[in-house]
């Protein structure tokens, strides 16, 4: 019998092992469909030399409508790198399928100009790429990146001259160190060209692909114009060197739907096209749809002495494991002398990727980390997908034979969970990739690691070393045009590219460097107008000129910006008519220069100002046509909940704002003006604000005695319009108690006979609506001790897309104890990916808010080893281009109310720079429970007659502007004698709130449960008094006297 049970136990163990492995196994993203089809063609022997589809899918880049509008405004109608001396001579690939190699080198050569004019070897890349494909069988820009990133190139043409029939090449020293290669996603439409154009202007020639055919139905040799509208996959790599928005559609063999073409550098010799160049229509169905690439940030050759790497073939597949996976490699230091690890590199598998890179020494077995923690750490973000290199703040010294690891933790706002770049062997493509156990790892939670080598895979992480003690002499070591010291001053590292736009204000980082503006602040001078907009219209981004009237038309520059008009043209109140007004209005089809009277007038479109309304309101769009007479108008809704316009052809149609959720909604409308065969468009935004979602309040956390009668009180929940609400109480966890009437505002129960901690959730709904909010309260039954103090920090501000780190490190356990756990939860605002939510300092990327911004609210809970806990909330205001400051909340001075039966606080001193009406929200967050009437007004009435206990009541005031940005302040009613912790109510924004939003974080959470009279008030109230006093004094100390 014992042998039988032993066999069963062994069988169960064996059965459990596969399931355990499955639970830890990362998930592979499906390959690019075109690549899968290509591989099938290889297996069937049907291979056409040339372009190879990318093995992975490049994700779309998120972009705010305002950022895209500014980007468009900064782009000229035509541009040609040949005019700026940034192209090298035309080459000829001959009969070899090496177009991808020529496009790669032409792009790199252009990126280095005009500072350096070099001729790199296409032959060395086609022969030494390392993949399964033959030298003339084809390739792609990811193969090029792998070759460059592993240090194999680029080499000079004079070292390895091009020979069509050559199949082998020697190894030569690389002449440049590739630090960054950006991968642009596929175009989403014929006019989705802004990112390509900006890349050409900032970086030189951009590698791209299209379907090429010299058939007369696609290519017109007399005009060197190519237009293909079919579905055959791209088969040729070329380089974009410019564009012409007005290139005539009639120049193509079959006219496309509109004008416009890219200027393309080919690799078929100077006899092709116009001296080797040709034009491809914007409406071409394959140009740029397989992704594009550009290189930037080259370092000097010899900047490193050794690369530690396993992924010599680079990123060939993508894996996912949760929303914020970690991955890393373990290396062993080589050589006979000490080295400094000074830089690391990896790939961003998605745009808008935030990363934290950590270096460990002597990692634990079976893991890339150890208990002692990292010896170096750096965080940042990559705006684009692609390969990037990051310098460590301080080099890590390693000795020969010493093990070290590089671990990367990533997240993104681009909507994908496949974030880990992996090199994997694949027949007929990357079968030469090697892997081994114990060197490459991946984890979804940072604690349980999967050994990727066990299944023939390596994650893509490299480390760069140089001789110990040596230092780089190049002030711009990454070659991006930005001084290293300047980059570290504003960004903290060297990860940002010169062409990037860190805060999306319409100016590249390089332009900010040249102008002396702040690259981390969208509005350097704080005048309400983004730097990019000011530069576009010739204003000074470093001087507050919001009140100036540059064109003397009676509108300030700020009003011109808010209205979408040109600050350099007299509007004259004509709504955009050329007779005296502004023809810009966001017009994407015309130009912003005055009509010279000698050319055919063009129509202009002005969709009017962006507006902000509440749900249910009647909204009137205010469009106008200018430039010509007899124009027709057509409105189209392009985004947001669908609405019905009263007319789609009138200048000022109306609609009823729909019902929206707590976060509101953004609607976009496009106005198209047509005249004389010309069509121009403009857009406007309408933000709908919610006015129907209640605010749940479950009351304050409390201590009670065992067996006490306890009442949960949700009566302080409120509705913004004082509408009817429904209540639903439920208990979370055990031991279960019997709630009297869980659908009432207040509900009672009897506390258990043994000590325990109980948690309850209150859900409040608007009657007849799906709009709900929840709140939590805790009841500590018979538990000795004081709960820890949760401190989530002050109100924060952030720019759209910026990195935000919350800070709960000021929290503390009482009586010398320790905090056992931290928990952060988002409770309001656009959902974000909250990283390290179980630590005291989680972080996230702020969402791309609308022009008016929005507020996010996070609940922070700390618990000690005894199970006692408390909560706090913190507000993060994400600013908008039209709303650069949150309101200032003023709850008034703390006041002694001893002997008073009621008190009326006054928050009318609260203010907002938008001159909009504020809404008010008062909530008691600590002290003896008291009743408050009219908590949604500036001057509520607090009933002190029936206060239970003698602990000073503390209230949190939140004020919101019309866009929903929040300011906070606190008020304490002193029941006894005045004390040093009393707040005088003066404006201390410069002391206690560096963000300048006039608010303070709440303390002590969202309230607690009310114990009925006669239940015994001794120990419980004493504990509350001690906790509240410590809380007030801690706030006074931590916040410069602001309690």
C-alpha positions, 0 to 999 in steps of 0.5 A: 500500500505504501508503494502504491501511494508513493507511485501516485505521489510521483505521478502527481508531481510529474503531472504538475511539472508541465502545468507549472512550466506552462504558467511561466512560459512567455507568449509569442506574438504571431509573425508579420503575415507577409513574412509568414507568406514569404517563408512559405514561398521559400519552402515551396521554392518560389523565391523572388530576390529582393526585399524580405518582409519584416519578421515582426509587426511594427506597432502604430505610434500614439499621437495627440490630435494637437501634436499632429496638428503642430507637426503638420504646421511645421512641415513645408509643402515641399522639401528636397535633401538634394538642396541641402547637400545631404545625399551621396551619389547614385549607386547601381546594384546591378542584377543582385537583389541587394536593394535593401543593402543599398537603401540602408547605406544610402540612409546612413550616409545621408544621416551623417551629412553634411558633417561627414561625407562617407561612402559605405560598403553595400557589398560587406552588408550583403555578404556578411549579414549572417542570415540564411539568405544568400548575398543576392537573395534579399533582406530588410532593414532589421537584418541591417540593424543586426549587422550594424548593432553587433559591430560588423559595420558599416565599413568603407566602400574602399575596403570592400568595393561592390561586386554584383557576383561576390559572395564573400567579404573579409571582416573590417573594422566598423567605421561608426558605432550605431547607437540608434535605429528607429522603425516607423510603423506602416502608413495608415493611409495615403495622407499619413505622411507626417512622421516620414516627412519629419524624419527626412527633415531631421535625419536625412534619407529614410529607408522604405519600401514599395512595389516596383514595376516598370510597366507603363501602367505603373511607371511613366518614364517621361516624368519619372513618376510611379503609382501602384494601387494593387495588393502585391507585396512590396518588393523593392527598398529605396530611400525617401529624400524629399516630397512635393505636396503639389506634384501633379497627379497628371504626371502619373500613368494613371492619375491617383486621387490627388496631387503629391509625391515622395522624392525617391533615391533609387539604386539602379544607376544614374540612367534611371528616372531623373538622374537616378531619382523618381517620384512615388505618389502619396496614394501608392498602396505599398510605399511605406506600408511595410515599415520604414527606418532611419538611423541616428545617434552614431558614436565614434568608432572605438568608443567601446572595446568589447560588446557583450551580446548573444543576439548577433542576428537581432530581433526576429520575434516578439514575446509578451508576459503581462503588461510590464515584463522584464528580460535580461542577459547574464554575461561573464566579464572577458579578458585579463584586465578590469573593464567598465560597462558604460552603455547597454542596448536593446530594442523597443518592440513598440513606440512610446516604450518606457524602460528601466534598465538595471545592472546586477553583479553576481546574479543568483543561479537561474535568475538575472537578479539577486537579493542585494539589488542593482549596482546601476539603474537608469530609466527613460522612454523610447518614442519609436520602435527600434534599436536604442542605446542607453549610457549608464549614469555611472559605469560598472567596474567588472573583473575578469571572470566576474558575472554581471547581468543587464535587466530591462523592464518595459511598458508602453502606452501603445496598446500592446503586451508583446514587448520583449525583443527575442532572437530565435532560430528559424529555418531558412531565415535565422537558423544560425542563431544560437542559444544556451541555458542559464544566460537569457531570461524573461519574467512577467512579474520580475520574480519568477524567471523563464530561462529562454535558452531552454527553448533556443531563444535569447532576449536582445540585450547588449552591454558595451565595455571599455578599459577601466578608468577610460572616459569618452572625449566626444562631447556628443558621444551618441552623435545626435547633435545634442551635447551630452551634458545638456541631455543629462540635464534635461532627460537624465540620460542620453536615450533621447534623439535629436529628432525626437519631441520629448514633450510633443510641443512641435519642436524637435529636441535638436531645435530646442537645443538650438533655441535654448528652450526647455525640451522637457516642458511644452511651454517654456515661458508658461504663456499658454502657447506651446513652443512649437506653435510660437516658433511656427508663427515667429513668436518668442517661446522664451518670453511671455507674449500671450497678451501681445497682439502681433497683428493688431487685430484686437486679438491677443496671441493667446486668443489667436492660439485658442481660436486656431487663427494666425497671430500675424494676420489681421482677423478683423472679426470676419471669421476667416475671410481673406478680406480682412481675416486669417486664412490659416485656421488650421487649413491643411490645404493652403498656405498662410501667406497673404493673397498677392492678388496675382494668383488664383485664389484658393479656398480656406477652411476654418472649423472654429474653436475647440469647445468644452461642454457638459453632456446634454448641452446643445453644441453649435459648431462654428465653421467658415470658408474663406479665400473664394466665393461660392464654396461648398461646406461639408462636415464629417465626424471623425472620432468619438461617440456618434452624434447627429448633426442638424446639417452637414452642409451649413456653416454652423450645425448643431447637435446634442452632447451625448451621455458620457462616462466619468472620463468624458469623451472627445469628439472630432469634426472635420470641415471640408471646403470645396471650390474650383476643384480644390478641397481643403479641410480643418478640424475642431474638437468638442470635449463632453464632460460628465455631469451625472456620475456620483461620488461614493463616500463609505466613511472613515476607517475605524477601530471598534470593540468586539461584539460592538454594534457598528453602522456604516455611513454612506450618506455623505456620498453626493451627486453633482446635480443633487440627483437621486442615487442608489446604494449597494454595500458589500463585504470584501473578505472574511469573516462574514457579518450580516449587513442589515439593509445593504441597499440603504445609505447607512447599514448596521452589523454586529462586530465579530467576537474575535479580533479581525479586520473587516473591509466593506465596499460601497457602490453608489449609482445614479438612479436610472443610469449606469454611472457608478463609483465605489469607495472602501472603508475598514473596521478594525475589530478588537485590534490593538495598535495604531494603523500605519500612516498612508501618505500618497504625496501632494497633487502632481502635474504632468505633461501628456505622454510624460513619465510620472512617479508617484511617491508614498515613501513618506508613509510610516508604521506607528510605534516603531513597526514596519509597513508590510505591503503597499498597494496602488489602484487607479480610481479615476481618469483615463486608465494608465499602465501603473508599473511597480504598483506594489512598491512605494514609488510606482510609475506610469506614462501620462495619457495623451490628454485633450487640449484641456487636460484631465485628472487622474486619481490613485488610491494608496493603501499601506498595511503593517504586519498586524493587518492594520491599514490605512489609505490616501489618495493622490491626484495627477493633473495631466495638463493640456495645451489650452489648460496649463494650470490646475485650479487653486483650492482654498479651504480657509484657515484652521479654526477653533470651534470649541462651543460652536454648534455649527461652522460654515467654511468658505472656499470662495477664495479658490481660483482658476486661471481659465476664468471658468466656474469651479465645482466644489467637493468637501469630504471629511477624512479624519477626526470625530464624525460630523454631519455636513450639509451642501458638501458640493458648494463653496460654503457648506454647513458643518453640524458640530452639535452631535460630534462623537468624540473629541478628535478634531474633524479634518476635511478635504476640499477638492475644486475642479475646473470645467475641464476636470483638473483638480486642486486640493486643500484641507481644513481642520476644526480644532475642538480644543485649544489652538496648537502649533499645527494649525494652518493659517490658510495662507497661499503656500504654493511656493513652499509646499507644492512645487507643482504650483497647483494649489492643492494638497494630498488628502490624508487618512484616506476616504473616511471610515465607519461610524460606530453607534452610541453606547458601543464604548468610545475609550480605547478606540477614540484614544487610538484615533486621537494619537493617530490623527495628532501624529498625522497632523504633525507629520504633515506640518513637518513634511510640508513646510508648515502646511498641515 
